[in-house]
C-alpha cells in the first residue's frame, strides 16, 4: 500500500504505508516524519477498495451536503477524480456483493475528504488528507474492518460501535437519565419561528448604522405566544420553540452582537414574558445564536478575534447575509470573548432545552493562522466542542445546522442531517443516497433528516414518507422561506400573518406531532437496518424490532411492532 503526496509546488512522490494487523483489524498509517512540510494533500491508497466494471457490490462514500452515496460498478463516463472537500462521516467502505470492508479514519480525521474515481475501467475510493503545506499534527491512520455482511447497514452498525466505544458518543437513553431538560426536548417536536430579518442577500456588504437596510418584522414576541396558545388548544402534547432572529437586527443581523432583543419585536420585557408564557403552557423554549460569523455593523466588531487564512488575510464567507459580508470568527476567540457571557445571559432570561447555535456543524473546520490564536482543524473542533458542552450545561442540550461528525459526541439535535438526502445527489458517482447518518446516530442524537422533510406537513405525501422512512424528530418552521437568493428549505411555508394562517399552520403541525407519536417506542432505539426491497419500497428496522415499510408507489406506509 502506498500514499501519494502532492506538494504545493506540484511535484508528486509516493511513500510506503505502514501496515499492522491487530485483533483482525488492518491498521494503515503514515507518520508526520514521513510526510514533512510543504505537502498540499495526501491520497491514502488501499488496494482492497477497487473494482472493475461489472463487479458485484458498491462503494459507500460521503457526498457532503447531499448525504452518503452508493456507487455501483457499472459503465459510466470516466472521471479521474471526484473528491468531496471534507467528509461529514469519518468512514468509507466497499461491499463486495456479500462481504465487505469498512475504513474508519482514526488519524488526521478532521482533515480528510472522500475521493471516488473511475479510470481505465477501474473504480477506486480512498481518503484525501488536506495538509495545506503544514506539518501534520499526528499520524494519518485508517483502520480497516472486514465485514461478513457487506451492506451499508452493516457498515453503519460497525461505525456506530466505534463512535460509542471510542468516539465519545453516549446514547440518548443514558443521557436523559441525568438531565430532565433533555428528556423534555426528546419528547417534543421542534418548532422554529423566524421573527425578523433584513434583506438576504444584503444590498450593503459592510453595513454601518447609517447604511443598514430596514428589518422586516414577521412575528413579534407576543405573536409567538399566540402560536403557543394555539398549539395547546390543538392538543399538541410537547413542543420546543426556538426563537430565530430575536436578536438585534434580526436573523444574522449583527453577529456576534446579539443583545438587546430587538425592540421592534417587543424588546427584552416582552421576550421574558413570552418565555414564561410558553413554559407555563408546558412547552420548551430556546433561541438561535451564531458562533461563526462577524459583521462590521456589530457594536463589538474587532479584527482581533477573527480567523485568518494562511496568507494572513481575514477569512470571508462567499455569500452576503442579512448583516452583510460575514467574517469568520476564530473558534477559540468565540468561546473566550462571547460564549461564556452570552450563554449565561440567555440562561438567566429563562431559556431551557436544546440551545441552537448556527452552522457550526455544516461548515468545514478551518485552521486559524493568526499568531495570537493559531489553530489546527483539530484545535477548532476542540473549541467548538467546548461551546457545545457549555450549552448542554446551561440549557440542557446543544444543536446546530448539520452533521459534520467531529461534533457527534456533543450534539443533541441536528436541524437537518443533510441538505437533500433521499434525492439524487449532484455527484458523478451517486447512484443512490442512503440514510447512513440515521443508521449510525438514531438513538444517539435527534435529527430532522433533510431540508425537504422540514415542514413536510405542507409539502406533499412523498416528503412525509421520507420522514417516516428515515425517522427522527419533526421540524416545523414558521417563515422558513426568507432568503431571496436560495430557497433551500422549500417554497412551502408556515405563516401566521393573520388568524386564518395561524389556525391552518397549527393544523398542519398537529399532523407532524401525531406522526412523532407513532415513533415513541423507538426514540431511544438504534436504527439497525435499512434496505430497498422493491422499486419505490423501503424497509427500516429498529433495535427493538419495530419495522417501518414505506411504499412511494402507493403513497402508504406500514409500522409493525415486534
PyMOL commands that set and color helices and strands:
alter all, ss='L'
color gray80, all
select helices_A, chain A and resi 32-35+64-66+152-165+172-175+180-186+221-233+263-265+267-280+303-305+331-349+377-395+405-410+436-441+451-453+456-458+461-470+499-518+520-522
alter helices_A, ss='H'
color red, helices_A
select strands_A, chain A and resi 2-7+12-16+18-22+25-30+39-44+50-52+58-62+68-72+79-83+91-95+100-107+112-119+122-130+140-147+189-194+196-197+216-217+239-244+284-290+293-294+316-321+324-328+353-358+396-400+413-414+432-434+446-447+475-478+527-534+537-542+547-551+556-560
alter strands_A, ss='S'
color yellow, strands_A
deselect
rebuild
show_as cartoon
